[in-house]
Amino acid sequence: MGLVKGFRKSNHEDLETAAETFVRSVDTPSPSSRLRDYGMQRIMARAEDSANREQLLKTRIYRNPSLTHRIVLVGMMIPLLFILLTSSAYAFSSGAQPGSTLYGTKLFFERTRESLTLSAENDIKLEIAYSDRRISELEKMSDPGNNQGLDRWLHEYLLNIDKAYTLLDRVPAEDAEWLSQLLLVTFDNQAAIMNEIRNLQAAPVKQIDEAYGACSRGRDQMRQRHGGNPMGGSQQGSGQGSGSGSEKSGGDINGGGQMNQGDGEGHMPQGSNQGPGAETNDGMNGHMQNKSGGY
Amino acid sequence: MEALEELAARAASGDKAAFADIYGVLMDSVYKYLFWNLGSTDDAEDLTEEVFLRCIVNIASYNPKRGAFRSWTFRIAHNILMDHHRRNKRRGDEPLKDELHNGSAGTAERVEKKERARALHKALDRLNAVQRQVITMKYFAEMNNAETAVALGKSEGAINAIQHRALHRLGNILEERGWVS
């Protein structure tokens, strides 16, 4: 090769010394004029750019959020949006009347709540509350001639009271006792209100009549539960208790008295003997059959 | 010429001339250190520029109590070199070959110098990373053990031991290849 190899090793240290001497003997290629002559200028220019960029970043108002931030943000927004939409829908639909577009939403929330109720006792209370709500709806749409949505209203009302009966068999006997009393009072009140509404109508409304009939039958069933006598409640009520509900329907007493003859269940003779409340209670059934115009 | 630490303090307060002086003093050492770790003049020049750019951008954070300015600069150089290796995954010894072949038409003396450089580069390639760092800092960047220790984050004793082991290994490699006997 013709190269100078003038480094000799005698021992360990000599080997290191020889290596050190070799390293020192090697020249490093010189840097180009780009670095030597203009490097400083380039560096200063880049430093200024860098400072400007940093300043720009500091003054930037909005920075794109990272993917994680976006996911967290969206994850938080979805439940918030859900809560907002649900509560808005609930608020808007709570005053909906049968026949309006939001009535279905109102019923949806009612059924959702029913499905979330675990005990039969609470379910019965809920059905009672909902049947009262149906009566309120009926009161609001009781303008003469306004029968829009009555079919649906009737369907929902019958559903509410039917569920209440059915669930009564699922609760323990001691709870069934007071719940049936509660149902009895409720039916008394509802029958009285329906009777008043019927009195305001110019002509018979079959949906109200049907609802009244169902309410009356339910009331009788509750009475039977308590004493085996469908009129038992009324007999007591004539002097106290449920008698107040019956008094409300005093306008129907006469008509109801006439209808009692055609009731076919044999209740009215007793009721009519005991007082006006008893007449009212079953009077509607008779009226429905005879169309005597006792509104 | 003022001490590097004084120049650094002036540069930190915005004195460009002071930084130019620093550049004049350290550019050659940084370049050599990078060249012997990269094997390419182009890469070494690019990274030298990066080192001084980072120096001027961060010069306000330099604290003389924590070490010499030279050590601080070489710490930056070391970090940039590690980043470069991480990016490239391998050392570029090909460019060195190109540079050696480019000048092959010169005199016998020039050819010999390039052969020596190539032999040393190959021998350095066979050292581990720390040994290579120590040899290049000590013999090409002309740093003492204390400065090298600060730059590499090790003790002076460790640097001394690494240096001896590296030289011994280099001696063996060069001996195998007939450069020392």
Chai-1 contact restraints between the chains, C-beta under 6 A:
chainA,res_idxA,chainB,res_idxB,connection_type,confidence,min_distance_angstrom,max_distance_angstrom,comment,restraint_id
A,L3,B,E112,contact,1.0,0.0,6.0,A-B,restraint_1
A,K5,B,W179,contact,1.0,0.0,6.0,A-B,restraint_2
A,F7,B,V180,contact,1.0,0.0,6.0,A-B,restraint_3
A,R8,B,S181,contact,1.0,0.0,6.0,A-B,restraint_4
A,L15,B,G171,contact,1.0,0.0,6.0,A-B,restraint_5
A,E16,B,L167,contact,1.0,0.0,6.0,A-B,restraint_6
A,E16,B,H168,contact,1.0,0.0,6.0,A-B,restraint_7
A,E16,B,G171,contact,1.0,0.0,6.0,A-B,restraint_8
A,A18,B,G171,contact,1.0,0.0,6.0,A-B,restraint_9
A,A18,B,V180,contact,1.0,0.0,6.0,A-B,restraint_10
A,A19,B,L167,contact,1.0,0.0,6.0,A-B,restraint_11
A,A19,B,L170,contact,1.0,0.0,6.0,A-B,restraint_12
A,A19,B,G171,contact,1.0,0.0,6.0,A-B,restraint_13
A,A19,B,L174,contact,1.0,0.0,6.0,A-B,restraint_14
A,E20,B,L167,contact,1.0,0.0,6.0,A-B,restraint_15
A,F22,B,L174,contact,1.0,0.0,6.0,A-B,restraint_16
A,V23,B,Y139,contact,1.0,0.0,6.0,A-B,restraint_17
A,V26,B,R116,contact,1.0,0.0,6.0,A-B,restraint_18
A,V26,B,A117,contact,1.0,0.0,6.0,A-B,restraint_19
A,V26,B,L120,contact,1.0,0.0,6.0,A-B,restraint_20
A,D27,B,K113,contact,1.0,0.0,6.0,A-B,restraint_21
A,T28,B,K32,contact,1.0,0.0,6.0,A-B,restraint_22
A,T28,B,F35,contact,1.0,0.0,6.0,A-B,restraint_23
A,P29,B,T41,contact,1.0,0.0,6.0,A-B,restraint_24
A,P31,B,Y31,contact,1.0,0.0,6.0,A-B,restraint_25
A,P31,B,E45,contact,1.0,0.0,6.0,A-B,restraint_26
A,L35,B,E45,contact,1.0,0.0,6.0,A-B,restraint_27
A,L35,B,T48,contact,1.0,0.0,6.0,A-B,restraint_28
A,G39,B,E49,contact,1.0,0.0,6.0,A-B,restraint_29
A,M40,B,A20,contact,1.0,0.0,6.0,A-B,restraint_30
A,M40,B,Y23,contact,1.0,0.0,6.0,A-B,restraint_31
A,I43,B,E49,contact,1.0,0.0,6.0,A-B,restraint_32
A,I43,B,F52,contact,1.0,0.0,6.0,A-B,restraint_33
A,I43,B,L53,contact,1.0,0.0,6.0,A-B,restraint_34
A,R46,B,L53,contact,1.0,0.0,6.0,A-B,restraint_35
A,A47,B,I56,contact,1.0,0.0,6.0,A-B,restraint_36
A,A47,B,V57,contact,1.0,0.0,6.0,A-B,restraint_37
A,S50,B,V57,contact,1.0,0.0,6.0,A-B,restraint_38
